[in-house]
């Protein structure tokens, strides 16, 4: 039987959302292809991060508990993955298109001599192989590409593209794999984990986003949007011009060169809806757009639209929603 293997990503004892997002995809592919879904959890010691949630989301939970794997280290992860993947030969190996996945996937693909597709937005297994949706030329085009048949594929998945469910109705067998012999392995060493500053909010984690675009007019108007966001328990995000102007930090930017988000509610204030922006937020639960131009592209995919001047609409929204 075919195997789809997902590499779990964890930090500070927490399995990251991306792992469960990939599992949503993996479990769907598993049903379509009648394949088993396994998770490889490399961690330090005997406390396995997210063990219960992972076991409830896959068929086989493979764990390697080893001090050398307590923190992400490309050299150590590569050594372990090379060994495990050579033994198991899963058909699909999936990991996040995160800093970890971007660091790991190319070297792993080269070592195993298997095809790698990065930053995948959607996959569809076909009898001949695999079709993948990804963006090209900085998000200008969406391409559906077919891969040549291969025995194995390595894919990195863009965060925010699939639903994050911590528990997917499964009950995995736990298998503890042998730890690794690190003798002779020299290279990178983990020194310390540095938290990002409090100013750097992770917009990808927010349930509600109030997002400002160039239509907000000037930086002096940002506090009004922030007040509205605070009043409804939302986080403030923005389009690229707002970040480029330095009105909000780059960490708040949504889109192809910013973050992909999937909040329950996305309120776009003065954002035109260019495809590079759309690509980063189109999977939001409910999209509400405020724009003075009825022809603005955002009205083509928003669930609710308000045509009007954002500075006049904002106080009304605050009164109604807060
Ligand atoms: P605009 O397109 O200028 O739209 C402003 C909107 O505000 C207009 O629709 C206007 O009608 C409306 N408006 C004006 N005044 C008011 C008012 N008073 N009340 C209500 N509405 C008003 N963009 C991103 O956002 N994220 C990215 O990650 C990103 N990456 C990119 C990567 C590349 C390689 C490239 C080439 C571009 C990228 N862009 C990105 C830029 C993208 O193409 C657009 O230029 C950008 O999204 C436009 O931002 P905006 O909607 O805020 O501004």
Boltz pocket constraint, residues with backbone or C-beta under 6 A from the ligand:
constraints:
  - pocket:
      binder: B
      contacts: [[A, 137], [A, 138], [A, 139], [A, 212], [A, 213], [A, 214], [A, 215], [A, 216], [A, 217], [A, 238], [A, 239], [A, 240], [A, 241], [A, 242], [A, 253], [A, 254], [A, 255], [A, 256], [A, 257], [A, 258], [A, 259], [A, 269], [A, 270], [A, 271], [A, 272], [A, 273], [A, 274], [A, 275], [A, 276], [A, 277], [A, 280], [A, 290], [A, 291], [A, 292], [A, 293], [A, 296], [A, 308], [A, 309], [A, 310], [A, 311]]
      max_distance: 6.0
